[in-house]
Amino acid sequence: MAELSRCSARELAERIRRGTLSSLELVDDCLARIERYNSRIQALVTLDVEGARAAAKRADEQLASGQRLGPLHGVPMTVKDSFEVADMRTTCGVNSLRDHVPARDAVAVQRLRSAGAIILGKSNTPPFCGDAQTHNAIFGVTNNPWDLARTPGGSSGGSAAALAAGLVPLELGSDIAGSIRLPASFCGVFGHKPTYGIVPTLGHIPGPPGSLAPPDLAVAGPMARSADDLWLMLDVLAGPLPEQAKAYRLQLPAARAHSLRSYRVAAWLDDTSLPVDSGVLERLQAAVTTLRAAGVQVDDARPPVELQTIWSCYRKLLDPLLAAGLGAKQLQQLEQQSTQGDPESPLTLFARNALSRHHDWLVTNEQREQLRAVWTRWFADYDVLLAPVTITPAFAHDHTRPQQLRTLTVNGRKRAYDDALGWNAVASCLYLPATSVPVGLTVEGLPVGMQIIAPYLEDHTALDFAARMSELLGGYRPPPGY
């Protein structure tokens, strides 16, 4: 049933509820597509075929007996291999966890199961979710279904590739530096980075299995083939931990507007500090032109803080997190690099940030809070900000050098590899919600995504605008051959 791979998760759940499609039929259809296509792209790395089929049979029996159903009842999905799933191998792409089989689900996975979702398996991720590409020594390289010679992005690259190829209708990803948004852009699907803190990350690796402290900047969030499915899944995922729910509940505010023309929209599509590839910029500008032709007022408005200021603040917060799991020998090498390395090199900058003192972090955190206050005032005049997800379309696999020594080519000039993450810093550093929406293909036939950034805790505004804009632009399209 090829048409099932084009359906939204909401539609699939409704068909199951009406009895026109069984959960087992849907699970078997996903498994057949995985069997047919996954070997090309290596998106999914661990499957529980027997467990998924047994869960689907139970879901069909529950429906037949009239039991109350959750919003995802009987819908199969996969989750990034950084989320612990009970009795299912969870490696986060590192050899030391090759045989790690958790006893319990991550909180986000628990909530998906409680809503009726069936966990088919796990999608590939780079080691400790630490790259803008997806590859590791256990499962190998994940390819982009639009061009197998290119990366699907990272670190939720397996998730995005699986969605784009129609293997599953939903995915659970995570994002600390664009790890949901960048793969969504590279693969032509939808991804939502929630407001920081509204979706629990307990049970996500890193930190090590068993960690209790929520890391700064990091979020768990939905990935799908429509903005409506992102909304459906976010409402399942969001809310306080059980021990916090004794005292309070999460109630996200409604979307700020009820039509595209009612939204106050700002567009920030390029910047001299992080210039965008001309092919990507062309698609972003075309999307804005389409919005304006539909009667939406879109202002070319520079936000109140320079992108480079946010990027610098963000790196000072991010780099210590990336180095938190390093061993003594690696930390010693960073120490040497920070004092003896080329002061202009990205590796030296990373070393200095990574080894910063707690006092330095406190100063940077205050800078962030000042920036957040400025942006809160700016969002009094605008409802959403449209921005690039990243500076290039999907690029060719490059795993030969340390990340700090890799480069990207943008408009004929070399850029630092980490510049691919720069536009994601705005929402990540400032704890804002951001939705990645496909806006078309470059002349080479590669997908381009656009970020819709909304005010703090106003995730529904970002998702509502994303859904309405996608109706104009066409939304998800399958890659050729899938």
C-alpha positions as CSV (number, residue, x, y, z in Angstrom):
1,M,0.0,0.0,0.0
2,A,2.3,2.7,-1.3
3,E,-0.2,5.4,-0.5
4,L,0.3,4.8,3.3
5,S,3.8,6.3,3.1
6,R,2.2,9.6,2.0
7,C,-0.3,9.8,4.7
8,S,0.0,12.0,7.8
9,A,0.2,10.3,11.2
10,R,-3.0,12.0,12.2
11,E,-4.8,10.5,9.1
12,L,-3.3,7.1,9.8
13,A,-4.5,7.2,13.4
14,E,-8.0,8.2,12.3
15,R,-8.1,5.4,9.8
16,I,-7.2,2.9,12.5
17,R,-9.8,4.5,14.8
18,R,-12.5,4.1,12.1
19,G,-11.5,0.6,11.3
20,T,-10.6,1.1,7.7
21,L,-6.9,0.3,8.4
22,S,-5.6,-2.0,11.1
23,S,-2.5,-1.3,13.1
24,L,-1.0,-4.6,12.0
25,E,-1.5,-3.7,8.4
26,L,0.3,-0.4,8.9
27,V,3.2,-1.9,10.9
28,D,3.7,-4.5,8.2
29,D,3.6,-1.9,5.5
30,C,6.3,0.1,7.3
31,L,8.4,-3.1,7.8
32,A,8.1,-3.8,4.0
33,R,9.3,-0.4,3.1
34,I,12.2,-0.7,5.6
35,E,13.1,-4.0,4.0
36,R,13.0,-2.5,0.6
37,Y,14.7,0.9,1.1
38,N,16.7,1.0,4.4
39,S,19.8,-0.8,3.0
40,R,20.3,2.2,0.6
41,I,20.3,4.8,3.3
42,Q,21.1,3.0,6.6
43,A,18.6,5.2,8.5
44,L,17.3,2.6,10.9
45,V,19.8,0.6,12.9
46,T,17.8,-1.5,15.4
47,L,14.4,-3.1,14.8
48,D,12.0,-4.9,17.1
49,V,9.9,-6.7,14.4
50,E,8.2,-9.3,16.7
51,G,7.6,-6.7,19.5
52,A,6.1,-4.2,17.1
53,R,3.8,-6.8,15.4
54,A,2.7,-8.0,18.8
55,A,2.0,-4.4,20.0
56,A,0.0,-3.8,16.8
57,K,-2.2,-6.9,17.4
58,R,-2.9,-5.7,20.9
59,A,-3.8,-2.3,19.6
60,D,-6.3,-3.8,17.2
61,E,-7.7,-5.9,19.9
62,Q,-8.1,-2.9,22.2
63,L,-9.9,-1.1,19.5
64,A,-12.3,-4.0,18.9
65,S,-13.1,-4.2,22.6
66,G,-14.0,-0.5,22.8
67,Q,-11.1,0.6,25.0
68,R,-10.2,4.3,25.2
69,L,-7.6,5.2,22.6
70,G,-4.7,7.6,22.7
71,P,-4.1,10.1,19.8
72,L,-1.4,7.9,18.4
73,H,-3.1,4.6,18.9
74,G,-1.6,1.9,16.7
75,V,0.7,4.2,14.8
76,P,4.2,2.9,14.3
77,M,7.3,5.1,14.6
78,T,11.0,5.0,15.4
79,V,13.1,7.0,17.8
80,K,16.7,8.4,17.6
81,D,19.2,5.9,19.0
82,S,20.0,8.4,21.8
83,F,16.7,7.8,23.6
84,E,16.6,4.8,25.9
85,V,13.9,2.3,25.0
86,A,13.2,-0.6,27.5
87,D,14.6,-3.9,26.3
88,M,15.9,-2.4,23.1
89,R,19.6,-1.7,22.4
90,T,20.5,2.0,22.8
91,T,24.0,2.9,21.7
92,C,24.0,6.6,20.9
93,G,26.6,5.6,18.2
94,V,29.4,4.7,20.6
95,N,31.2,1.4,21.1
96,S,31.2,1.7,24.9
97,L,27.3,1.4,24.7
98,R,27.3,-1.2,21.9
99,D,25.5,-3.7,24.3
100,H,23.6,-1.2,26.4
101,V,20.0,-2.4,26.8
102,P,18.0,-0.1,29.1
103,A,15.5,-1.4,31.6
104,R,13.1,1.5,31.1
105,D,12.0,4.0,28.6
106,A,13.1,7.6,28.4
107,V,10.3,9.9,29.6
108,A,9.6,11.1,26.1
109,V,9.3,7.4,24.9
110,Q,7.0,6.6,27.8
111,R,4.7,9.4,26.7
112,L,4.6,8.3,23.1
113,R,3.7,4.7,24.2
114,S,1.0,6.0,26.5
115,A,-0.5,7.9,23.6
116,G,-0.7,4.6,21.7
117,A,2.5,4.8,19.5
118,I,4.3,1.6,18.6
119,I,8.1,1.8,18.7
120,L,9.4,-0.1,15.7
121,G,13.1,0.6,16.4
122,K,15.9,3.1,16.4
123,S,17.4,5.6,13.9
124,N,21.1,6.3,13.5
125,T,23.0,9.1,15.1
126,P,26.7,10.2,15.2
127,P,28.6,9.3,18.4
128,F,27.1,11.1,21.4
129,C,25.0,13.1,18.9
130,G,28.1,15.2,18.2
131,D,28.2,15.9,14.5
132,A,26.3,17.6,11.7
133,Q,26.6,14.3,9.8
134,T,25.4,10.8,10.8
135,H,28.0,8.1,11.0
136,N,29.5,5.8,13.6
137,A,31.7,2.8,14.0
138,I,28.8,0.5,15.0
139,F,26.3,1.1,12.2
140,G,28.2,3.0,9.6
141,V,27.1,6.0,7.5
142,T,23.6,7.2,6.9
143,N,22.9,8.5,3.4
144,N,20.6,11.2,2.3
145,P,17.7,9.7,0.2
146,W,17.8,12.7,-2.1
147,D,21.5,12.0,-3.0
148,L,23.2,9.0,-1.4
149,A,26.6,10.7,-1.7
150,R,25.5,13.4,0.7
151,T,24.8,13.5,4.4
152,P,21.2,13.7,5.7
153,G,22.6,16.0,8.4
154,G,23.0,15.3,12.1
155,S,22.6,14.4,14.7
156,S,19.0,13.3,14.0
157,G,20.1,12.3,10.5
158,G,18.7,8.8,10.7
159,S,15.4,10.2,11.8
160,A,15.1,12.7,8.9
161,A,16.3,10.1,6.3
162,A,13.7,7.6,7.5
163,L,10.9,10.1,7.3
164,A,11.9,11.4,3.9
165,A,12.1,7.8,2.5
166,G,8.6,7.0,3.9
167,L,9.8,4.3,6.2
168,V,7.8,5.6,9.2
169,P,5.4,8.5,9.7
170,L,6.9,9.9,12.9
171,E,10.3,10.2,14.6
172,L,11.5,11.4,18.0
173,G,14.7,13.6,17.6
174,S,16.8,15.8,19.8
175,D,18.4,19.1,19.3
176,I,21.2,21.1,21.0
177,A,22.8,22.7,18.0
178,G,20.3,22.2,15.2
179,S,20.2,18.4,15.4
180,I,16.5,18.3,14.5
181,R,16.3,21.4,12.3
182,L,19.4,20.8,10.1
183,P,18.5,17.2,9.1
184,A,14.9,18.2,8.5
185,S,16.2,20.9,6.1
186,F,18.6,18.5,4.4
187,C,16.0,15.8,3.9
188,G,12.9,17.9,3.1
189,V,10.9,17.0,6.2
190,F,9.5,18.9,9.2
191,G,11.1,19.2,12.6
192,H,10.3,21.2,15.7
193,K,12.8,22.4,18.4
194,P,10.5,23.0,21.3
195,T,11.0,25.8,23.9
196,Y,13.8,24.7,26.2
197,G,12.5,22.7,29.1
198,I,9.0,21.8,28.1
199,V,9.8,18.3,26.9
200,P,11.7,16.2,29.5
201,T,15.1,14.9,28.3
202,L,15.4,12.3,31.1
203,G,16.6,9.1,29.5
204,H,18.4,10.7,26.6
205,I,22.1,10.1,26.0
206,P,24.4,12.1,26.5
207,G,25.0,12.4,29.5
208,P,25.8,8.8,30.4
209,P,23.0,6.4,31.1
210,G,21.4,7.1,34.4
211,S,22.1,10.9,34.3
212,L,19.5,13.0,36.1
213,A,20.6,16.6,35.5
214,P,19.0,18.1,32.4
215,P,21.7,19.6,30.2
216,D,21.6,23.2,29.1
217,L,20.4,24.0,25.6
218,A,19.3,20.4,24.8
219,V,15.7,19.5,23.9
220,A,13.8,16.5,22.7
221,G,11.3,17.1,19.9
222,P,9.1,15.8,17.1
223,M,10.0,15.1,13.5
224,A,7.4,14.3,10.8
225,R,6.2,14.9,7.3
226,S,3.7,17.7,8.2
227,A,3.5,20.6,10.6
228,D,0.2,19.2,11.9
229,D,1.9,16.0,12.9
230,L,4.6,18.0,14.8
231,W,1.8,19.6,16.7
232,L,0.1,16.3,17.4
233,M,3.3,14.8,18.7
234,L,4.4,17.9,20.7
235,D,1.1,17.9,22.7
236,V,1.9,14.3,23.6
237,L,5.5,15.0,24.6
238,A,5.2,18.3,26.5
239,G,4.7,18.7,30.2
240,P,6.6,18.5,33.5
241,L,8.2,15.4,34.9
242,P,5.8,13.4,37.2
243,E,7.4,14.6,40.4
244,Q,6.9,18.2,39.2
245,A,3.4,17.6,38.0
246,K,2.4,17.4,41.7
247,A,2.5,21.2,41.7
248,Y,2.0,22.5,38.2
249,R,0.8,21.8,34.7
250,L,2.0,23.1,31.3
251,Q,-0.5,25.0,29.3
252,L,1.1,26.5,26.1
253,P,-0.6,29.6,24.8
254,A,-2.7,29.5,21.7
255,A,-1.3,30.6,18.4
256,R,-1.1,34.4,18.1
257,A,-3.2,34.5,14.9
258,H,-5.8,32.5,13.0
259,S,-4.8,33.2,9.4
260,L,-1.6,33.8,7.5
261,R,-2.6,37.4,6.8
262,S,-3.1,38.1,10.5
263,Y,0.5,37.3,11.4
264,R,3.1,40.0,11.9
265,V,6.1,38.4,10.1
266,A,9.8,39.4,10.0
267,A,12.3,37.9,7.6
268,W,16.1,37.7,8.2
269,L,17.4,35.6,5.4
270,D,21.1,36.4,5.2
271,D,23.9,38.0,7.2
272,T,27.4,39.0,6.4
273,S,28.8,37.1,9.4
274,L,27.2,33.8,8.3
275,P,26.4,34.2,4.6
276,V,24.0,31.8,3.0
277,D,24.7,29.8,-0.2
278,S,23.0,31.5,-3.1
279,G,21.0,28.4,-4.1
280,V,19.6,28.2,-0.5
281,L,18.9,31.9,-0.4
282,E,17.0,31.8,-3.7
283,R,14.6,29.3,-2.2
284,L,14.1,31.2,1.0
285,Q,13.4,34.4,-0.9
286,A,11.0,32.6,-3.2
287,A,9.1,31.4,-0.1
288,V,8.8,35.0,1.2
289,T,7.7,36.1,-2.3
290,T,4.9,33.5,-2.2
291,L,3.8,34.6,1.2
292,R,3.6,38.3,0.1
293,A,1.7,37.3,-3.0
294,A,-0.8,35.6,-0.7
295,G,-1.3,38.9,1.2
296,V,1.0,38.3,4.1
297,Q,3.0,41.4,5.3
298,V,6.6,40.2,5.6
299,D,9.1,42.9,6.8
300,D,12.8,42.6,6.0
301,A,13.6,43.4,9.6
302,R,16.9,43.0,11.3
303,P,16.4,41.6,14.8
304,P,17.7,43.6,17.7
305,V,21.0,41.7,18.3
306,E,23.8,40.9,15.8
307,L,23.9,37.3,14.7
308,Q,27.6,37.1,15.6
309,T,26.9,38.3,19.1
310,I,24.4,35.4,19.6
311,W,26.7,32.9,17.9
312,S,29.6,33.9,20.2
313,C,27.5,33.6,23.4
314,Y,26.1,30.3,22.2
315,R,29.5,28.8,21.6
316,K,30.6,29.7,25.1
317,L,27.6,27.8,26.4
318,L,27.7,24.9,24.0
319,D,31.4,23.9,23.8
320,P,31.8,23.0,27.5
321,L,28.8,20.7,27.1
322,L,30.4,19.0,24.1
323,A,33.6,18.4,26.1
324,A,31.8,17.2,29.3
325,G,32.4,13.5,28.5
326,L,36.0,13.7,27.4
327,G,38.7,11.7,29.2
328,A,41.8,13.0,30.9
329,K,44.0,12.5,27.9
330,Q,41.6,14.4,25.6
331,L,41.3,17.2,28.1
332,Q,45.0,17.5,28.3
333,Q,45.2,17.8,24.6
334,L,42.6,20.6,24.7
335,E,44.6,22.3,27.4
336,Q,47.7,22.3,25.2
337,Q,45.7,23.5,22.2
338,S,44.2,26.4,24.1
339,T,47.6,27.7,25.1
340,Q,49.8,26.7,22.2
341,G,47.5,26.4,19.2
342,D,46.9,29.0,16.4
343,P,44.7,31.6,18.2
344,E,42.7,32.1,15.0
345,S,41.9,28.4,14.4
346,P,38.4,26.9,15.2
347,L,40.1,24.2,17.2
348,T,41.7,26.7,19.5
349,L,38.5,28.6,20.0
350,F,36.7,25.3,20.9
351,A,39.4,24.4,23.4
352,R,39.3,27.8,25.1
353,N,35.5,27.7,25.4
354,A,35.4,24.0,26.4
355,L,37.8,24.6,29.3
356,S,36.2,27.8,30.6
357,R,35.8,28.3,34.3
358,H,32.4,28.2,36.1
359,H,32.8,32.0,36.7
360,D,33.1,32.5,32.9
361,W,29.9,30.4,32.4
362,L,28.0,32.6,34.9
363,V,29.0,35.7,33.1
364,T,27.9,34.2,29.7
365,N,24.6,33.0,31.2
366,E,23.9,36.6,32.4
367,Q,24.7,37.8,28.8
368,R,22.2,35.2,27.5
369,E,19.5,36.4,29.9
370,Q,20.1,40.0,28.8
371,L,19.7,38.9,25.2
372,R,16.5,37.0,25.9
373,A,15.0,40.2,27.5
374,V,15.9,42.2,24.4
375,W,14.2,39.6,22.1
376,T,11.1,39.4,24.3
377,R,10.6,43.1,23.7
378,W,11.2,42.7,20.0
379,F,8.6,40.0,19.8
380,A,6.0,42.5,21.0
381,D,6.1,43.8,17.4
382,Y,6.4,40.5,15.5
383,D,4.8,37.1,15.9
384,V,7.3,35.0,14.0
385,L,10.8,35.4,12.5
386,L,11.7,33.6,9.3
387,A,15.3,32.6,9.0
388,P,17.6,30.1,7.3
389,V,18.1,26.7,9.0
390,T,21.7,26.5,7.7
391,I,24.0,28.0,5.1
392,T,24.1,25.2,2.6
393,P,22.0,22.4,1.2
394,A,23.1,18.8,2.1
395,F,26.8,18.4,1.5
396,A,29.0,15.4,0.6
397,H,30.0,13.0,3.3
398,D,33.2,14.1,5.0
399,H,34.4,12.0,7.9
400,T,38.2,12.2,7.3
401,R,39.2,15.0,9.6
402,P,38.3,16.3,13.1
403,Q,35.3,18.5,12.8
404,Q,37.2,21.7,13.8
405,L,39.4,21.1,10.7
406,R,36.6,20.5,8.2
407,T,35.3,23.2,5.9
408,L,32.3,24.0,3.8
409,T,32.1,25.9,0.6
410,V,29.6,28.7,0.4
411,N,29.4,30.9,-2.7
412,G,32.9,29.8,-3.7
413,R,34.5,30.5,-0.4
414,K,35.7,28.3,2.4
415,R,33.7,28.5,5.7
416,A,34.3,26.8,9.0
417,Y,32.4,23.5,9.3
418,D,30.7,24.7,12.5
419,D,29.2,27.6,10.6
420,A,26.5,25.1,9.4
421,L,25.1,25.4,13.0
422,G,25.2,29.2,13.3
423,W,21.7,30.1,12.3
424,N,20.4,27.5,14.8
425,A,22.1,29.4,17.6
426,V,19.4,32.0,17.8
427,A,16.6,29.7,19.0
428,S,18.9,27.4,20.9
429,C,20.8,30.1,22.8
430,L,17.6,32.0,23.6
431,Y,15.5,29.0,24.5
432,L,13.0,29.8,21.8
433,P,10.8,27.4,19.8
434,A,11.7,26.9,16.1
435,T,10.1,24.9,13.4
436,S,12.0,23.7,10.2
437,V,9.7,23.7,7.2
438,P,10.6,22.5,3.6
439,V,10.4,25.4,1.1
440,G,11.5,23.7,-2.1
441,L,14.5,22.4,-3.9
442,T,17.7,24.0,-5.2
443,V,18.5,23.9,-8.9
444,E,20.5,20.7,-8.1
445,G,17.4,19.1,-6.7
446,L,18.3,19.3,-3.0
447,P,15.8,20.3,-0.3
448,V,15.9,23.6,1.6
449,G,14.3,24.3,4.9
450,M,13.3,27.5,6.6
451,Q,13.2,28.2,10.3
452,I,10.0,29.7,11.9
453,I,11.1,31.1,15.2
454,A,8.5,32.2,17.7
455,P,8.5,33.8,21.2
456,Y,9.4,31.9,24.3
457,L,6.8,29.2,25.1
458,E,4.8,30.1,22.0
459,D,5.4,26.8,20.2
460,H,1.8,26.7,18.9
461,T,2.5,30.0,17.1
462,A,5.5,28.5,15.2
463,L,3.6,25.3,14.4
464,D,0.4,27.1,13.3
465,F,2.3,29.4,11.0
466,A,4.3,26.4,9.7
467,A,1.1,24.5,8.8
468,R,-0.5,27.5,7.1
469,M,2.7,28.4,5.1
470,S,3.1,24.8,4.0
471,E,-0.3,24.8,2.4
472,L,1.0,27.5,0.1
473,L,4.4,26.0,-0.5
474,G,3.4,22.3,-0.9
475,G,5.2,20.8,2.1
476,Y,6.8,17.4,2.0
477,R,7.5,15.7,-1.2
478,P,9.1,12.2,-1.5
479,P,12.6,11.9,-2.9
480,P,12.7,10.3,-6.4
481,G,12.6,6.5,-6.2
482,Y,10.8,6.3,-2.9
